[in-house]
Amino acid sequence: MSAVAVAVLLWWLSCCGLAVWRYSINGSDYSILSTRNSIQLEFEGTSFSSWNIPESCKVQNSNSPTTLLHCATPGIHTIKPDVGGQTQEEERHLIVGESHVCFLWYFKILENFEDLTQTVTIWVYDPEIASREELEWTAEKPSLNSKILTNLLNTLGQHPHIRTIVKRITYEPNPLSLEGTWNITVPMSSDDVVKEIRGTKVAFQDCFVSNRPFLLTYPLLILSSGPADLPVTLPAGSPLMGGSGVCVYTFSVLVTEDETFQTNDSFLTWTRIRVPPGILSETDRHNVSDVTILRGAIVFIINGGIYVKTEGSFRRLGKKDGAPESGVVGVSRRKWCKVRYLFKFEKKRSRMAIWTKKEVYLGYPKFKYEKILDISELKDVLKFGSNDEVEIHYLAYTWHPLELAALVSYCSPCTTTKKIFLLLYNEDAPKWVLQDFQLEVPVDRRLKAYFLYSALPDLILWDDRSIYYFYKNYTIRGILTAESGESNLSKLSGGSKIHNIISDHTGNILVKMENNVMFFFKSDISHAIKLHAWMNTTVKTEFYKNQLIKPYLLCYSDQNGLQHQGYPLYQELQSVLYKTQEQCPYVAFQHNIFSQIYFMDKGTTLTFWTQLVYLENTGLSIVVEHFGPNILTWTQEVSYEIASGFSTKSILTTFFQRTNYELVDNYFQLQQKNMGLVLVQFRPTESSNTCPVSKQALEIAVGCDIDKYIEVKGEFLRDKPLENKKVRYDVEKYGCPQRLEFDMPFQPVIQLPDTKQLLSITPVWELRSEALHGFSKLGNTETRMASQSGCINEAQTFKSMIEQNKDLPLDQVWGPHNYRTCFSYAIGKPGDLNQPYEIINYTNKNHLVWPMDHSGMYVFRVRILDPNFSFCNLTAIFAIETFGVIPRPSFYLVAALIFVLMLTFISVLVLSYFWYAKIYRQFIFEPLHKPPSKRKKN
């Protein structure tokens, strides 16, 4: 037997000392598991005898540890392997449906850096007859079967498109190519990365194509290593350590005892991450204690130091970066994607947090750090004694995009137990706030923290053996228990330790022990369910999320390297719950919340629809909870329907503000007081581990959406210049001008691009000279007077506002902060009502009239004056080019032309005189007709 064969055999024996069995289907999308699918059964162990299957199913070879199963009838089928001796293997209850959704979308991406777009090539494949490359997701073009299937569906009317989940933008494909693919071009995006391939409802052989959600973001950099670089690893005997991108789960890193790996496609492909020699000692290279992945970088914590691996460099951070030189315990990043909120503001936001036992630092772009907490200062604030032992225990970002939580341990004296306190830090209000939270644990216990998907702070803590839960802003607390009532999960898993915990937006929480025993529980639930064994207890694994945002296991061994293993969480959970009495208290919980964040401006409302379907007389309801500043008001409309023993409760919840910003002296302070981020969640009053969705949370950002703001840059000539100025018109900045005939009056119609809402209370002035106060420079004789516009008191004008604000630039003298209406007796004072009313809106008749003596180009700026319209300083620009009038000639040009014409005329006269004089003289001295000469006689 060869050395390789011996090594493989030894590995198999070490990994398969205990029997375990699992199942899989082609395509690894278990949502299409139906009577049409072939199910592969796989048994690992030495005592296998045969497969015990129901009569409604057929197996290819019942005596083979690896075989194919096919169930012809839908339902729940009980399957288990028979083994020799008295050992009984656990049985699974597989749910096989009769869905007609059985085809899948395959796609590959081409990056177009010249125009910052991505071309998505799409085709349809059938997992049952697909090529190996398609099943392994390495195909570059459709297989023959997929090409035929795609062409047939296209003939029947299949028309796929890509729909973004957040912004809900649809991208259409090009016609089907000769290769049997559709191409769709989409722009590169960083805040709308969750997309879905959808098709028309076209069936072939009673089969439809399943919609496919996936992640598509800007290109992600995979770091490279040199030929002489060395591996950086975990200490020997450590479990695997992983990290994933915040918004792109497929962008991940894995650290093992042998190598560090990086991927951008859920480890379908990967690369080794190594470091140059001479920077780390041999001991330090094998001593990674924490890791996190960023765009273009990987951060390692090694022996208390911070090391950053980027493309072409590897260095240790220190004082020049604002980071601690040594003693770093760990690094923390946000667990929930908040990019849409964080990108809306110019203020810098942290990318990570690191801590030592005595200090907390925030990390910013370009790897600059800032200390935000010193334990000595904290002792003074919390009134601890100088001899008390106080340490930073752990750091974790909350679900709130700007909040960071610090667990602080305290003991005096430190003999048997210590107390854990919780402090929150908000990056917009830079101070630490002590929470109503306290936990007492043994002095040697180390805790980790994870904030769940929830508007109200929902926190779980865990050590090696137990999980502590703190729900609904820490008001509901306890220790998680299993079905037997045992809270020590280590006892239920053969003495193993808790390895890692992952969660998702539906409230699912998956706990994996180091020996691959797994538990499941739901947010707001106090007990866990032990799942079937999926992997052998000796195989080293790590949990990740794939492009479908579903969990998968990554297995590693030094003999076989990395192995990707899909995990059917829903099927496994239903199998375990099949014989239990636990049921979801409601039938369905639905809503129309499609985005995680919504922006609310002045005068706008947000209305959300939620619906709960439950058994009659159960008495359930939908609860609305919020966390954050008290700046929103909401109302609810409730409707009921009872039919066939089921109750349906639908609720319309409308959020709005009632603040009036008109006529206030503290306009900017009042705005600031009513802006902020409010976290809101909708949930049924009761839930359980069997419910598909336990709650729906969202963020409402009240304030200025930066997308509405237009920043104008350029040179403005306020004073009348001494000489003519030649100004280049910037088409990219101002857009193409609108061309109008000189005798055509013009009223600008200003609207929001997205909603097409018409905007009013808008003054207009010219940018190019900024000498235009109102419309006087353009000779707008058709502007309505204040009395004609309905003013009761004197109206504001640019002239009066400039006089009142002489120290301010022209673009700041008149805005919503100092606008006063002229239509109220209580505001302003009587005055001249025969002056122009210098405000344009879509209801009055004010407009621009152009000079009649020449054509020209005019660039204008408009501003919204309504103080109740927006938190933003809304301005816009537009350009008008008039034509139809002969341009006024220059005096010098006309004089020169006349001079040339007169000189030419005089020259012609003089030349004519001399020409005719010459002719005249010729006729005087020479006869007109010479007399005939006499003939000479001979």
Beta strands, then each sheet from edge to edge (+ up, - down):
strand 1: 20-25
strand 2: 39-44
strand 3: 48-52
strand 4: 57-59
strand 5: 66-71
strand 6: 75-83
strand 7: 92-96
strand 8: 101-112
strand 9: 117-125
strand 10: 161-164
strand 11: 170-171
strand 12: 182-187
strand 13: 194-198
strand 14: 208-209
strand 15: 212-215
strand 16: 230-231
strand 17: 241-244
strand 18: 252-255
strand 19: 260-263
strand 20: 271-272
strand 21: 274-275
strand 22: 288-294
strand 23: 297-302
strand 24: 305-310
strand 25: 313-316
strand 26: 330-332
strand 27: 352-355
strand 28: 359-364
strand 29: 368-374
strand 30: 389-397
strand 31: 403-411
strand 32: 417-426
strand 33: 432-442
strand 34: 448-451
strand 35: 459-462
strand 36: 467-471
strand 37: 476-479
strand 38: 498-503
strand 39: 508-513
strand 40: 518-522
strand 41: 529-530
strand 42: 540-545
strand 43: 551-557
strand 44: 561-566
strand 45: 586-591
strand 46: 597-600
strand 47: 606-615
strand 48: 622-627
strand 49: 633-643
strand 50: 646-656
strand 51: 676-684
strand 52: 696-702
strand 53: 738-741
strand 54: 764-766
strand 55: 857-863
strand 56: 875-883
sheet 1: 1+ 2- 5+ 4-
sheet 2: 3+ 6- 7+
sheet 3: 12+ 9- 8+ 14+
sheet 4: 11+ 10- 13+ 15-
sheet 5: 16+ 21-
sheet 6: 17+ 18- 19+ 20-
sheet 7: 22+ 23- 24+ 25-
sheet 8: 26+ 27- 28+ 29-
sheet 9: 30+ 31- 32+ 33-
sheet 10: 34+ 35- 36+ 37-
sheet 11: 38+ 39- 40+ 41-
sheet 12: 42+ 43- 44+
sheet 13: 45+ 47- 50+ 49-
sheet 14: 46+ 52+ 51- 48+
sheet 15: 53+ 56+ 55- 54+
end
